[in-house]
Amino acid sequence: MGKLIHESRYRRMKKDVVIDNVMSIDFVKKGDIIEVHDIKKSRKMEEAHRWQLIYYLYYLYQKGVKAIGVLNYPLLNKKEIVKPTDDDFKNIEQIMKDIFTIVSGKMSPPIKRRLCRRCSYVEFCFGGVETP
């Protein structure tokens, strides 16, 4: 469903802008202010969506590009503007350190939660086995 939404909405925009083979941004609007857009199906994991977009903005900021983010929820006809603060960037740096700790294998035993099924790191916790 998410792929269909991504392909069918915002047709006039150049989509899947790849930056340094590190990330693929749904689309970018250039103007007085550069807008980095991320298309999402629902707000179910809104906080995770927001942090993903803040990471994109942090990465671009490190490259000298100042931008704001926009989370697009086309099925809800809503959008959320994301303007990260210095504290957000500090938190992203800590989150990245925590992620590197997880992927390096230095983590406590996993705790199964409902969110685990949708997590990008499930294979690190459960050896690629999808949790019930």
Biotite code that builds the C-alpha atoms (Angstrom):
import biotite.structure as struc

atoms = struc.array([
    struc.Atom([0.000, 0.000, 0.000], chain_id="A", res_id=1, res_name="MET", atom_name="CA", element="C"),
    struc.Atom([2.804, 2.409, 0.909], chain_id="A", res_id=2, res_name="GLY", atom_name="CA", element="C"),
    struc.Atom([4.566, 1.787, -2.404], chain_id="A", res_id=3, res_name="LYS", atom_name="CA", element="C"),
    struc.Atom([1.351, 2.452, -4.324], chain_id="A", res_id=4, res_name="LEU", atom_name="CA", element="C"),
    struc.Atom([0.805, 5.733, -2.473], chain_id="A", res_id=5, res_name="ILE", atom_name="CA", element="C"),
    struc.Atom([4.410, 6.718, -3.151], chain_id="A", res_id=6, res_name="HIS", atom_name="CA", element="C"),
    struc.Atom([4.071, 6.006, -6.873], chain_id="A", res_id=7, res_name="GLU", atom_name="CA", element="C"),
    struc.Atom([0.611, 7.502, -7.407], chain_id="A", res_id=8, res_name="SER", atom_name="CA", element="C"),
    struc.Atom([0.899, 10.768, -5.429], chain_id="A", res_id=9, res_name="ARG", atom_name="CA", element="C"),
    struc.Atom([3.028, 13.825, -6.160], chain_id="A", res_id=10, res_name="TYR", atom_name="CA", element="C"),
    struc.Atom([3.528, 12.745, -9.785], chain_id="A", res_id=11, res_name="ARG", atom_name="CA", element="C"),
    struc.Atom([5.035, 16.045, -10.887], chain_id="A", res_id=12, res_name="ARG", atom_name="CA", element="C"),
    struc.Atom([7.862, 15.757, -8.391], chain_id="A", res_id=13, res_name="MET", atom_name="CA", element="C"),
    struc.Atom([11.146, 14.005, -9.108], chain_id="A", res_id=14, res_name="LYS", atom_name="CA", element="C"),
    struc.Atom([11.008, 11.188, -6.583], chain_id="A", res_id=15, res_name="LYS", atom_name="CA", element="C"),
    struc.Atom([13.571, 8.992, -4.857], chain_id="A", res_id=16, res_name="ASP", atom_name="CA", element="C"),
    struc.Atom([16.389, 11.510, -4.661], chain_id="A", res_id=17, res_name="VAL", atom_name="CA", element="C"),
    struc.Atom([19.426, 9.447, -3.636], chain_id="A", res_id=18, res_name="VAL", atom_name="CA", element="C"),
    struc.Atom([22.071, 11.227, -1.567], chain_id="A", res_id=19, res_name="ILE", atom_name="CA", element="C"),
    struc.Atom([25.576, 9.694, -1.453], chain_id="A", res_id=20, res_name="ASP", atom_name="CA", element="C"),
    struc.Atom([24.065, 6.184, -1.739], chain_id="A", res_id=21, res_name="ASN", atom_name="CA", element="C"),
    struc.Atom([23.157, 6.649, 1.951], chain_id="A", res_id=22, res_name="VAL", atom_name="CA", element="C"),
    struc.Atom([19.523, 7.691, 1.777], chain_id="A", res_id=23, res_name="MET", atom_name="CA", element="C"),
    struc.Atom([16.653, 7.972, -0.644], chain_id="A", res_id=24, res_name="SER", atom_name="CA", element="C"),
    struc.Atom([14.481, 11.014, -0.056], chain_id="A", res_id=25, res_name="ILE", atom_name="CA", element="C"),
    struc.Atom([10.935, 10.770, -1.428], chain_id="A", res_id=26, res_name="ASP", atom_name="CA", element="C"),
    struc.Atom([11.137, 14.199, -3.060], chain_id="A", res_id=27, res_name="PHE", atom_name="CA", element="C"),
    struc.Atom([12.697, 17.640, -2.645], chain_id="A", res_id=28, res_name="VAL", atom_name="CA", element="C"),
    struc.Atom([11.135, 21.045, -3.316], chain_id="A", res_id=29, res_name="LYS", atom_name="CA", element="C"),
    struc.Atom([13.590, 23.814, -4.059], chain_id="A", res_id=30, res_name="LYS", atom_name="CA", element="C"),
    struc.Atom([12.730, 27.436, -3.444], chain_id="A", res_id=31, res_name="GLY", atom_name="CA", element="C"),
    struc.Atom([13.673, 30.083, -0.911], chain_id="A", res_id=32, res_name="ASP", atom_name="CA", element="C"),
    struc.Atom([13.825, 27.213, 1.563], chain_id="A", res_id=33, res_name="ILE", atom_name="CA", element="C"),
    struc.Atom([14.722, 23.656, 0.560], chain_id="A", res_id=34, res_name="ILE", atom_name="CA", element="C"),
    struc.Atom([11.993, 21.215, 1.637], chain_id="A", res_id=35, res_name="GLU", atom_name="CA", element="C"),
    struc.Atom([12.774, 17.531, 2.121], chain_id="A", res_id=36, res_name="VAL", atom_name="CA", element="C"),
    struc.Atom([9.554, 15.514, 1.825], chain_id="A", res_id=37, res_name="HIS", atom_name="CA", element="C"),
    struc.Atom([8.865, 12.047, 3.173], chain_id="A", res_id=38, res_name="ASP", atom_name="CA", element="C"),
    struc.Atom([5.617, 10.292, 2.190], chain_id="A", res_id=39, res_name="ILE", atom_name="CA", element="C"),
    struc.Atom([3.972, 8.066, 4.794], chain_id="A", res_id=40, res_name="LYS", atom_name="CA", element="C"),
    struc.Atom([0.838, 5.936, 4.736], chain_id="A", res_id=41, res_name="LYS", atom_name="CA", element="C"),
    struc.Atom([-0.407, 6.649, 8.237], chain_id="A", res_id=42, res_name="SER", atom_name="CA", element="C"),
    struc.Atom([0.575, 8.368, 11.470], chain_id="A", res_id=43, res_name="ARG", atom_name="CA", element="C"),
    struc.Atom([0.834, 5.075, 13.315], chain_id="A", res_id=44, res_name="LYS", atom_name="CA", element="C"),
    struc.Atom([4.578, 5.494, 13.885], chain_id="A", res_id=45, res_name="MET", atom_name="CA", element="C"),
    struc.Atom([4.648, 9.288, 13.702], chain_id="A", res_id=46, res_name="GLU", atom_name="CA", element="C"),
    struc.Atom([7.516, 9.737, 16.172], chain_id="A", res_id=47, res_name="GLU", atom_name="CA", element="C"),
    struc.Atom([9.721, 7.324, 14.190], chain_id="A", res_id=48, res_name="ALA", atom_name="CA", element="C"),
    struc.Atom([8.780, 9.133, 10.963], chain_id="A", res_id=49, res_name="HIS", atom_name="CA", element="C"),
    struc.Atom([9.799, 12.433, 12.516], chain_id="A", res_id=50, res_name="ARG", atom_name="CA", element="C"),
    struc.Atom([13.199, 11.102, 13.654], chain_id="A", res_id=51, res_name="TRP", atom_name="CA", element="C"),
    struc.Atom([13.862, 9.562, 10.240], chain_id="A", res_id=52, res_name="GLN", atom_name="CA", element="C"),
    struc.Atom([13.273, 12.956, 8.645], chain_id="A", res_id=53, res_name="LEU", atom_name="CA", element="C"),
    struc.Atom([15.424, 14.705, 11.262], chain_id="A", res_id=54, res_name="ILE", atom_name="CA", element="C"),
    struc.Atom([18.229, 12.282, 10.377], chain_id="A", res_id=55, res_name="TYR", atom_name="CA", element="C"),
    struc.Atom([17.912, 13.234, 6.697], chain_id="A", res_id=56, res_name="TYR", atom_name="CA", element="C"),
    struc.Atom([18.070, 16.922, 7.643], chain_id="A", res_id=57, res_name="LEU", atom_name="CA", element="C"),
    struc.Atom([21.035, 16.300, 9.957], chain_id="A", res_id=58, res_name="TYR", atom_name="CA", element="C"),
    struc.Atom([22.910, 14.474, 7.200], chain_id="A", res_id=59, res_name="TYR", atom_name="CA", element="C"),
    struc.Atom([22.250, 17.300, 4.738], chain_id="A", res_id=60, res_name="LEU", atom_name="CA", element="C"),
    struc.Atom([23.243, 19.894, 7.353], chain_id="A", res_id=61, res_name="TYR", atom_name="CA", element="C"),
    struc.Atom([26.587, 18.091, 7.744], chain_id="A", res_id=62, res_name="GLN", atom_name="CA", element="C"),
    struc.Atom([27.000, 18.525, 3.961], chain_id="A", res_id=63, res_name="LYS", atom_name="CA", element="C"),
    struc.Atom([26.283, 22.272, 4.230], chain_id="A", res_id=64, res_name="GLY", atom_name="CA", element="C"),
    struc.Atom([22.633, 22.145, 3.129], chain_id="A", res_id=65, res_name="VAL", atom_name="CA", element="C"),
    struc.Atom([20.080, 23.839, 5.358], chain_id="A", res_id=66, res_name="LYS", atom_name="CA", element="C"),
    struc.Atom([16.569, 22.513, 4.841], chain_id="A", res_id=67, res_name="ALA", atom_name="CA", element="C"),
    struc.Atom([13.282, 21.871, 6.569], chain_id="A", res_id=68, res_name="ILE", atom_name="CA", element="C"),
    struc.Atom([11.371, 18.616, 6.475], chain_id="A", res_id=69, res_name="GLY", atom_name="CA", element="C"),
    struc.Atom([7.794, 17.825, 5.562], chain_id="A", res_id=70, res_name="VAL", atom_name="CA", element="C"),
    struc.Atom([6.039, 14.600, 6.497], chain_id="A", res_id=71, res_name="LEU", atom_name="CA", element="C"),
    struc.Atom([3.284, 13.989, 3.973], chain_id="A", res_id=72, res_name="ASN", atom_name="CA", element="C"),
    struc.Atom([0.294, 11.796, 4.871], chain_id="A", res_id=73, res_name="TYR", atom_name="CA", element="C"),
    struc.Atom([-1.658, 11.836, 1.576], chain_id="A", res_id=74, res_name="PRO", atom_name="CA", element="C"),
    struc.Atom([-4.375, 9.409, 2.681], chain_id="A", res_id=75, res_name="LEU", atom_name="CA", element="C"),
    struc.Atom([-5.154, 11.731, 5.590], chain_id="A", res_id=76, res_name="LEU", atom_name="CA", element="C"),
    struc.Atom([-4.681, 14.910, 3.526], chain_id="A", res_id=77, res_name="ASN", atom_name="CA", element="C"),
    struc.Atom([-2.256, 16.134, 6.190], chain_id="A", res_id=78, res_name="LYS", atom_name="CA", element="C"),
    struc.Atom([1.314, 17.251, 6.361], chain_id="A", res_id=79, res_name="LYS", atom_name="CA", element="C"),
    struc.Atom([3.625, 18.104, 9.225], chain_id="A", res_id=80, res_name="GLU", atom_name="CA", element="C"),
    struc.Atom([6.475, 20.594, 8.994], chain_id="A", res_id=81, res_name="ILE", atom_name="CA", element="C"),
    struc.Atom([9.638, 19.457, 10.789], chain_id="A", res_id=82, res_name="VAL", atom_name="CA", element="C"),
    struc.Atom([12.171, 22.123, 11.740], chain_id="A", res_id=83, res_name="LYS", atom_name="CA", element="C"),
    struc.Atom([14.887, 20.415, 13.772], chain_id="A", res_id=84, res_name="PRO", atom_name="CA", element="C"),
    struc.Atom([16.566, 22.194, 16.665], chain_id="A", res_id=85, res_name="THR", atom_name="CA", element="C"),
    struc.Atom([20.165, 21.929, 17.851], chain_id="A", res_id=86, res_name="ASP", atom_name="CA", element="C"),
    struc.Atom([18.876, 19.562, 20.559], chain_id="A", res_id=87, res_name="ASP", atom_name="CA", element="C"),
    struc.Atom([17.312, 17.364, 17.869], chain_id="A", res_id=88, res_name="ASP", atom_name="CA", element="C"),
    struc.Atom([20.685, 17.133, 16.117], chain_id="A", res_id=89, res_name="PHE", atom_name="CA", element="C"),
    struc.Atom([22.398, 16.251, 19.410], chain_id="A", res_id=90, res_name="LYS", atom_name="CA", element="C"),
    struc.Atom([19.768, 13.567, 20.001], chain_id="A", res_id=91, res_name="ASN", atom_name="CA", element="C"),
    struc.Atom([20.334, 12.201, 16.478], chain_id="A", res_id=92, res_name="ILE", atom_name="CA", element="C"),
    struc.Atom([24.056, 11.890, 17.227], chain_id="A", res_id=93, res_name="GLU", atom_name="CA", element="C"),
    struc.Atom([23.226, 9.904, 20.386], chain_id="A", res_id=94, res_name="GLN", atom_name="CA", element="C"),
    struc.Atom([20.685, 7.758, 18.523], chain_id="A", res_id=95, res_name="ILE", atom_name="CA", element="C"),
    struc.Atom([23.326, 6.996, 15.886], chain_id="A", res_id=96, res_name="MET", atom_name="CA", element="C"),
    struc.Atom([25.799, 5.950, 18.605], chain_id="A", res_id=97, res_name="LYS", atom_name="CA", element="C"),
    struc.Atom([23.112, 3.696, 20.080], chain_id="A", res_id=98, res_name="ASP", atom_name="CA", element="C"),
    struc.Atom([22.417, 2.168, 16.649], chain_id="A", res_id=99, res_name="ILE", atom_name="CA", element="C"),
    struc.Atom([26.120, 1.454, 16.109], chain_id="A", res_id=100, res_name="PHE", atom_name="CA", element="C"),
    struc.Atom([26.199, -0.243, 19.519], chain_id="A", res_id=101, res_name="THR", atom_name="CA", element="C"),
    struc.Atom([23.227, -2.409, 18.514], chain_id="A", res_id=102, res_name="ILE", atom_name="CA", element="C"),
    struc.Atom([24.621, -3.444, 15.145], chain_id="A", res_id=103, res_name="VAL", atom_name="CA", element="C"),
    struc.Atom([28.067, -4.148, 16.599], chain_id="A", res_id=104, res_name="SER", atom_name="CA", element="C"),
    struc.Atom([26.478, -6.878, 18.720], chain_id="A", res_id=105, res_name="GLY", atom_name="CA", element="C"),
    struc.Atom([26.953, -5.223, 22.124], chain_id="A", res_id=106, res_name="LYS", atom_name="CA", element="C"),
    struc.Atom([23.362, -5.225, 23.273], chain_id="A", res_id=107, res_name="MET", atom_name="CA", element="C"),
    struc.Atom([21.238, -6.729, 25.972], chain_id="A", res_id=108, res_name="SER", atom_name="CA", element="C"),
    struc.Atom([18.902, -9.644, 25.153], chain_id="A", res_id=109, res_name="PRO", atom_name="CA", element="C"),
    struc.Atom([15.932, -8.499, 23.043], chain_id="A", res_id=110, res_name="PRO", atom_name="CA", element="C"),
    struc.Atom([12.495, -7.860, 24.477], chain_id="A", res_id=111, res_name="ILE", atom_name="CA", element="C"),
    struc.Atom([9.662, -8.735, 22.099], chain_id="A", res_id=112, res_name="LYS", atom_name="CA", element="C"),
    struc.Atom([7.276, -5.863, 21.538], chain_id="A", res_id=113, res_name="ARG", atom_name="CA", element="C"),
    struc.Atom([4.539, -5.140, 19.022], chain_id="A", res_id=114, res_name="ARG", atom_name="CA", element="C"),
    struc.Atom([6.748, -2.579, 17.298], chain_id="A", res_id=115, res_name="LEU", atom_name="CA", element="C"),
    struc.Atom([9.409, -5.215, 16.622], chain_id="A", res_id=116, res_name="CYS", atom_name="CA", element="C"),
    struc.Atom([7.580, -6.527, 13.551], chain_id="A", res_id=117, res_name="ARG", atom_name="CA", element="C"),
    struc.Atom([7.970, -3.179, 11.783], chain_id="A", res_id=118, res_name="ARG", atom_name="CA", element="C"),
    struc.Atom([11.466, -2.330, 13.019], chain_id="A", res_id=119, res_name="CYS", atom_name="CA", element="C"),
    struc.Atom([14.329, -2.038, 10.547], chain_id="A", res_id=120, res_name="SER", atom_name="CA", element="C"),
    struc.Atom([16.649, -3.772, 13.025], chain_id="A", res_id=121, res_name="TYR", atom_name="CA", element="C"),
    struc.Atom([14.548, -6.873, 13.784], chain_id="A", res_id=122, res_name="VAL", atom_name="CA", element="C"),
    struc.Atom([17.132, -9.125, 12.137], chain_id="A", res_id=123, res_name="GLU", atom_name="CA", element="C"),
    struc.Atom([19.786, -7.917, 14.590], chain_id="A", res_id=124, res_name="PHE", atom_name="CA", element="C"),
    struc.Atom([17.638, -8.765, 17.596], chain_id="A", res_id=125, res_name="CYS", atom_name="CA", element="C"),
    struc.Atom([15.969, -11.952, 16.462], chain_id="A", res_id=126, res_name="PHE", atom_name="CA", element="C"),
    struc.Atom([18.281, -13.282, 13.748], chain_id="A", res_id=127, res_name="GLY", atom_name="CA", element="C"),
    struc.Atom([15.958, -12.349, 10.877], chain_id="A", res_id=128, res_name="GLY", atom_name="CA", element="C"),
    struc.Atom([13.037, -14.258, 12.359], chain_id="A", res_id=129, res_name="VAL", atom_name="CA", element="C"),
    struc.Atom([9.886, -12.196, 12.355], chain_id="A", res_id=130, res_name="GLU", atom_name="CA", element="C"),
    struc.Atom([8.401, -11.880, 15.814], chain_id="A", res_id=131, res_name="THR", atom_name="CA", element="C"),
    struc.Atom([4.839, -13.022, 16.494], chain_id="A", res_id=132, res_name="PRO", atom_name="CA", element="C"),
])
